[in-house]
Amino acid sequence: MDRMDELTKKAKELAGAAAEMAKNLAEVAAGKAKDIAGAAAEKAKDASDAAKAKLAIVSEQREIEKNYKAIGEWFVSEFKGEIPDAVKDVVAAVNASKAKIAELRARAEEVTEQAEDKVEELKDKAEELKEQAEDKIEELKDKAEELKDKVQDKIEDLKD
């Protein structure tokens, strides 16, 4: 039995050592998982910060474009008729674009008016057709009534 007790004792020691090793391994794994989660959170924060910076850059670029536009409009109004040769082509392109926009607006307004006129025409035609249909219905009702009266008269004649 000594041998059996010794084996049992060794098995318990081995089981305890295995449990201790498993516990240590679990702690190491938990620590690594925590480190990875922390690194992922840091990367997400970095990505968020980068996106915010890019958005701020776009916002500033829009502000620059707005200010350049204001400068350009001031320049053109200030030097009306005396535009320097270096920017004449650009000013001409802007003026051509403004003229094109005015033309497109006028065309859009014209098309809108035509569409509105067509809608009114269709409404009038629909109303006219409705009235004609109502008149036809009345005619048919009158004819049906006449026919009914004739049939009743015939039935009365046949009875007699």
Backbone bond lengths (Angstrom), bond angles and torsions (degrees), N, CA, C in turn:
res aa  C-N    CA-C-N  psi(-1)  N-CA   C-N-CA  omega(-1)  CA-C   N-CA-C  phi
1 M - - - 1.431 - - 1.512 112.64 -
2 D 1.276 115.41 -25.16 1.453 118.89 177.94 1.521 110.89 -56.05
3 R 1.318 112.33 -41.00 1.446 117.83 -179.29 1.536 109.61 -63.62
4 M 1.335 115.95 -40.40 1.449 121.15 -179.16 1.522 110.41 -66.45
5 D 1.313 117.93 -42.66 1.462 121.80 177.87 1.518 110.50 -63.05
6 E 1.324 114.45 -40.64 1.462 119.96 -179.48 1.531 109.92 -64.57
7 L 1.347 115.97 -42.96 1.466 120.19 178.73 1.529 110.72 -64.23
8 T 1.334 116.02 -41.80 1.459 120.50 178.93 1.520 110.12 -62.02
9 K 1.344 114.97 -43.64 1.473 120.84 179.77 1.522 109.78 -62.06
10 K 1.341 117.54 -44.43 1.472 122.23 -179.93 1.531 109.91 -64.60
11 A 1.343 116.47 -41.52 1.465 120.75 179.44 1.524 110.27 -62.22
12 K 1.339 116.51 -41.61 1.464 120.35 178.40 1.522 110.78 -64.60
13 E 1.326 116.69 -41.42 1.473 121.23 178.85 1.529 109.88 -63.12
14 L 1.349 115.00 -44.57 1.471 119.01 179.85 1.538 110.72 -64.46
15 A 1.352 115.22 -41.27 1.461 118.74 178.94 1.513 110.66 -64.19
16 G 1.327 117.01 -40.29 1.464 120.95 177.67 1.509 111.08 -64.29
17 A 1.350 116.16 -43.15 1.467 120.50 178.75 1.528 110.24 -63.76
18 A 1.342 116.73 -41.45 1.466 120.40 178.69 1.527 110.53 -63.93
19 A 1.329 116.90 -42.10 1.461 120.88 178.28 1.517 110.35 -62.92
20 E 1.326 116.46 -41.87 1.470 120.80 178.49 1.527 110.26 -63.35
21 M 1.339 115.93 -43.38 1.464 120.25 179.11 1.536 110.11 -64.01
22 A 1.336 116.84 -41.87 1.465 120.90 178.85 1.524 110.23 -62.80
23 K 1.330 116.00 -40.98 1.467 120.84 178.68 1.519 110.04 -62.84
24 N 1.356 116.44 -45.77 1.465 120.90 179.09 1.524 111.03 -62.59
25 L 1.335 115.87 -42.52 1.453 120.64 179.17 1.536 110.74 -63.10
26 A 1.335 116.59 -41.66 1.463 121.02 178.24 1.519 110.41 -63.10
27 E 1.342 117.16 -41.09 1.467 120.36 178.54 1.519 111.01 -64.13
28 V 1.344 116.36 -42.77 1.474 120.30 178.49 1.525 109.71 -63.10
29 A 1.354 116.91 -44.94 1.464 120.73 179.95 1.523 110.59 -62.27
30 A 1.343 116.82 -42.71 1.461 120.34 178.57 1.523 110.52 -62.59
31 G 1.317 116.25 -40.81 1.466 120.23 178.33 1.518 111.32 -63.24
32 K 1.352 116.03 -43.63 1.474 120.17 178.96 1.532 110.22 -63.65
33 A 1.347 116.79 -42.97 1.466 120.54 179.16 1.520 110.31 -61.50
34 K 1.321 116.04 -39.61 1.468 120.61 178.65 1.526 110.23 -64.94
35 D 1.347 115.81 -42.03 1.469 120.22 178.20 1.526 110.90 -62.48
36 I 1.353 115.40 -43.43 1.474 119.45 -179.71 1.520 110.23 -64.77
37 A 1.332 117.13 -43.48 1.468 120.39 178.64 1.517 110.76 -61.74
38 G 1.340 115.99 -40.71 1.476 119.71 177.97 1.521 111.22 -63.39
39 A 1.348 115.74 -42.42 1.467 119.90 179.18 1.525 110.34 -64.44
40 A 1.347 117.16 -41.25 1.464 120.93 178.77 1.523 110.40 -63.37
41 A 1.336 116.66 -41.95 1.468 120.19 178.71 1.528 110.13 -63.35
42 E 1.323 116.19 -39.80 1.470 120.69 179.15 1.529 110.40 -64.61
43 K 1.354 116.38 -42.06 1.474 120.40 178.38 1.526 110.43 -64.47
44 A 1.329 116.50 -40.77 1.470 119.98 178.36 1.521 110.48 -63.20
45 K 1.326 117.14 -40.77 1.465 121.08 177.72 1.527 110.07 -63.97
46 D 1.356 115.72 -42.27 1.464 119.75 178.41 1.530 110.72 -61.84
47 A 1.349 116.37 -42.91 1.467 120.58 179.21 1.526 110.32 -63.39
48 S 1.328 116.51 -40.75 1.461 121.03 178.18 1.522 110.70 -63.93
49 D 1.330 115.91 -43.55 1.463 119.80 178.56 1.523 111.16 -63.10
50 A 1.360 115.93 -40.34 1.468 119.77 178.88 1.526 110.37 -64.10
51 A 1.333 117.23 -42.06 1.468 120.67 179.17 1.525 110.70 -63.76
52 K 1.334 116.47 -40.72 1.471 119.94 178.11 1.525 110.48 -63.22
53 A 1.337 116.07 -40.61 1.466 120.15 179.71 1.528 110.18 -64.47
54 K 1.355 116.56 -42.82 1.468 120.00 179.66 1.524 110.58 -63.49
55 L 1.331 116.85 -40.05 1.462 120.95 178.01 1.526 110.36 -63.82
56 A 1.325 116.39 -40.72 1.465 120.34 178.36 1.527 110.59 -64.89
57 I 1.334 116.08 -37.53 1.477 120.17 178.49 1.525 109.85 -63.80
58 V 1.334 116.99 -46.53 1.469 120.81 179.31 1.522 110.25 -60.81
59 S 1.316 116.55 -40.83 1.458 120.95 179.08 1.528 110.69 -62.38
60 E 1.312 115.80 -44.05 1.470 119.77 178.73 1.526 111.20 -66.27
61 Q 1.352 117.20 -37.65 1.469 119.72 177.87 1.525 110.46 -63.54
62 R 1.318 116.58 -39.24 1.470 119.62 177.00 1.533 110.10 -63.72
63 E 1.311 116.09 -39.95 1.466 120.31 178.40 1.528 110.25 -62.52
64 I 1.333 116.82 -42.74 1.472 121.06 177.59 1.525 109.78 -60.76
65 E 1.341 116.37 -47.12 1.472 119.95 -179.60 1.525 111.13 -60.82
66 K 1.332 116.11 -40.38 1.468 120.42 178.58 1.532 109.75 -62.16
67 N 1.330 116.23 -43.73 1.464 119.69 -179.57 1.526 111.87 -68.54
68 Y 1.347 117.07 -40.38 1.461 119.02 176.01 1.533 110.75 -61.69
69 K 1.303 116.17 -38.58 1.462 120.30 178.03 1.527 110.06 -61.86
70 A 1.331 115.49 -44.13 1.470 119.56 178.84 1.525 110.59 -62.17
71 I 1.329 116.18 -42.23 1.474 120.23 178.15 1.525 109.90 -61.59
72 G 1.338 115.97 -45.48 1.465 120.23 -179.03 1.517 111.94 -62.26
73 E 1.322 116.53 -43.23 1.463 119.71 179.40 1.530 110.54 -64.80
74 W 1.333 116.47 -40.60 1.464 119.16 177.83 1.519 110.09 -63.51
75 F 1.338 115.89 -45.08 1.456 121.20 -177.73 1.521 110.60 -58.84
76 V 1.329 116.53 -47.87 1.462 120.57 -177.76 1.523 110.46 -64.58
77 S 1.337 116.76 -41.49 1.464 118.14 -179.83 1.528 111.20 -70.48
78 E 1.308 116.93 -31.34 1.462 121.45 -178.58 1.528 111.49 -72.59
79 F 1.332 116.52 -36.35 1.465 120.45 -175.41 1.522 112.65 -109.13
80 K 1.322 116.91 30.82 1.463 120.95 -179.93 1.523 110.07 -50.33
81 G 1.313 114.92 127.39 1.461 119.33 178.25 1.517 113.48 80.62
82 E 1.307 118.31 -14.79 1.469 121.26 -179.11 1.534 110.13 -123.55
83 I 1.297 116.92 38.08 1.458 121.06 -177.02 1.528 109.46 -65.34
84 P 1.333 117.11 128.44 1.470 119.53 177.62 1.529 111.16 -62.31
85 D 1.322 115.13 148.51 1.463 120.96 -178.31 1.523 112.28 -56.30
86 A 1.308 118.81 -32.86 1.462 122.72 -175.90 1.532 112.42 -62.42
87 V 1.323 116.98 -26.60 1.475 119.25 -177.64 1.520 113.30 -120.21
88 K 1.332 117.74 5.51 1.469 120.38 -178.77 1.529 111.91 -57.02
89 D 1.334 117.06 -42.81 1.464 120.30 -178.99 1.530 110.90 -63.80
90 V 1.320 116.61 -40.78 1.462 120.56 -179.83 1.527 110.18 -66.30
91 V 1.326 117.02 -45.12 1.461 121.10 178.71 1.528 109.95 -63.02
92 A 1.326 116.84 -39.88 1.470 120.44 178.11 1.530 110.03 -63.47
93 A 1.329 116.73 -41.02 1.471 119.97 178.85 1.527 110.51 -64.24
94 V 1.330 117.07 -41.32 1.465 120.95 178.06 1.518 109.63 -62.89
95 N 1.327 117.23 -45.98 1.472 120.76 179.57 1.526 111.19 -63.22
96 A 1.343 116.82 -38.59 1.466 120.32 177.55 1.536 109.92 -64.10
97 S 1.317 116.19 -40.74 1.470 119.96 178.32 1.523 110.95 -64.76
98 K 1.329 117.00 -41.37 1.468 120.30 177.55 1.524 110.63 -61.73
99 A 1.336 116.61 -42.08 1.460 120.51 178.75 1.530 110.30 -64.35
100 K 1.320 116.77 -41.55 1.465 121.40 179.00 1.533 110.25 -62.87
101 I 1.335 116.46 -42.44 1.465 120.74 177.66 1.520 110.44 -61.15
102 A 1.320 116.99 -43.93 1.471 120.40 178.93 1.525 110.46 -62.15
103 E 1.329 115.86 -41.88 1.460 120.77 178.46 1.534 110.99 -63.69
104 L 1.325 116.58 -43.91 1.465 120.80 179.44 1.524 111.52 -65.27
105 R 1.319 116.45 -39.20 1.474 119.73 177.09 1.517 111.01 -63.21
106 A 1.335 115.93 -43.72 1.459 119.87 179.25 1.528 110.20 -62.66
107 R 1.322 116.61 -42.04 1.469 120.84 179.45 1.531 110.00 -64.97
108 A 1.325 116.80 -42.43 1.466 120.52 179.46 1.526 110.17 -62.39
109 E 1.327 115.79 -41.07 1.470 120.07 179.04 1.527 110.46 -65.05
110 E 1.318 116.04 -41.48 1.462 121.22 179.42 1.538 110.39 -62.86
111 V 1.327 115.85 -46.12 1.467 120.14 179.85 1.527 110.26 -63.43
112 T 1.325 116.51 -40.07 1.466 120.67 178.68 1.525 110.33 -62.56
113 E 1.333 116.83 -44.73 1.466 120.54 178.46 1.526 111.14 -62.10
114 Q 1.344 116.53 -42.30 1.463 120.18 178.77 1.528 110.43 -62.06
115 A 1.320 115.89 -42.19 1.468 119.94 179.54 1.526 110.46 -63.87
116 E 1.331 116.13 -42.51 1.472 119.86 178.73 1.526 110.60 -63.50
117 D 1.344 116.95 -40.45 1.463 120.67 177.48 1.528 110.49 -62.91
118 K 1.323 116.76 -42.48 1.457 121.27 179.98 1.529 110.18 -63.44
119 V 1.320 116.80 -40.80 1.461 120.83 178.05 1.523 109.67 -61.30
120 E 1.322 117.46 -44.20 1.471 120.98 178.45 1.527 110.83 -61.97
121 E 1.344 116.09 -42.90 1.463 119.58 177.53 1.521 110.83 -58.86
122 L 1.318 116.15 -45.43 1.461 120.74 -179.07 1.524 111.56 -64.88
123 K 1.327 116.67 -37.62 1.467 120.19 176.70 1.530 109.80 -62.60
124 D 1.334 115.77 -45.68 1.464 120.11 179.87 1.529 110.39 -61.91
125 K 1.334 116.75 -43.51 1.459 121.15 -179.62 1.526 109.94 -64.16
126 A 1.327 117.03 -41.25 1.466 120.89 178.86 1.520 110.54 -62.91
127 E 1.314 116.79 -41.67 1.467 120.72 178.71 1.532 110.18 -63.99
128 E 1.335 115.69 -42.40 1.469 120.69 178.72 1.535 110.21 -61.95
129 L 1.330 116.93 -44.73 1.465 120.78 179.07 1.524 111.27 -64.36
130 K 1.309 115.78 -37.64 1.474 120.33 178.18 1.525 109.62 -62.11
131 E 1.337 115.91 -45.89 1.468 119.77 179.73 1.529 110.98 -62.96
132 Q 1.351 116.20 -41.30 1.465 119.80 178.82 1.534 110.09 -63.21
133 A 1.318 116.84 -41.84 1.466 120.86 179.49 1.521 110.25 -64.03
134 E 1.332 117.06 -41.34 1.467 120.16 178.27 1.528 110.75 -63.20
135 D 1.348 116.25 -40.39 1.471 120.02 177.39 1.528 110.68 -62.65
136 K 1.333 117.12 -44.71 1.465 121.08 179.96 1.529 110.28 -63.04
137 I 1.316 116.23 -40.12 1.466 120.13 178.78 1.523 109.79 -61.29
138 E 1.323 116.76 -43.09 1.464 120.69 178.45 1.526 110.48 -62.59
139 E 1.347 116.12 -42.61 1.471 120.00 178.33 1.523 109.84 -60.55
140 L 1.333 115.98 -46.26 1.469 119.84 -179.33 1.521 111.51 -63.85
141 K 1.322 117.14 -38.08 1.462 120.32 177.35 1.528 109.85 -61.98
142 D 1.359 115.84 -45.12 1.464 120.02 179.90 1.530 110.55 -62.03
143 K 1.337 117.51 -44.58 1.457 121.09 179.89 1.522 110.72 -65.11
144 A 1.322 115.96 -39.21 1.470 119.40 178.39 1.520 110.02 -63.89
145 E 1.317 116.17 -40.35 1.467 120.41 178.94 1.532 110.08 -64.35
146 E 1.352 115.79 -43.27 1.468 120.68 177.63 1.527 110.39 -60.45
147 L 1.326 115.15 -45.75 1.458 120.58 -179.05 1.525 110.43 -63.12
148 K 1.304 115.58 -41.03 1.466 120.79 177.97 1.532 109.59 -60.32
149 D 1.338 115.41 -46.34 1.467 119.43 179.58 1.534 110.99 -61.17
150 K 1.340 117.52 -41.84 1.464 121.62 179.85 1.521 110.59 -64.14
151 V 1.344 115.58 -42.75 1.466 119.30 179.78 1.519 109.64 -63.59
152 Q 1.314 117.31 -42.37 1.472 120.46 179.45 1.532 110.31 -63.48
153 D 1.352 115.58 -41.07 1.454 119.80 177.89 1.535 110.53 -60.99
154 K 1.326 117.14 -44.38 1.462 122.28 -179.96 1.520 110.19 -61.90
155 I 1.357 114.98 -42.41 1.468 119.05 178.99 1.521 109.67 -62.06
156 E 1.300 118.00 -41.78 1.471 122.86 178.93 1.535 109.84 -63.64
157 D 1.344 116.01 -42.28 1.469 120.01 179.06 1.522 110.52 -62.78
158 L 1.311 116.53 -41.67 1.457 120.51 -178.84 1.510 111.83 -69.09
159 K 1.283 118.65 -31.79 1.468 122.85 178.34 1.540 109.46 -66.52
160 D 1.287 115.84 -37.38 1.479 120.46 -175.35 1.469 109.14 -77.49
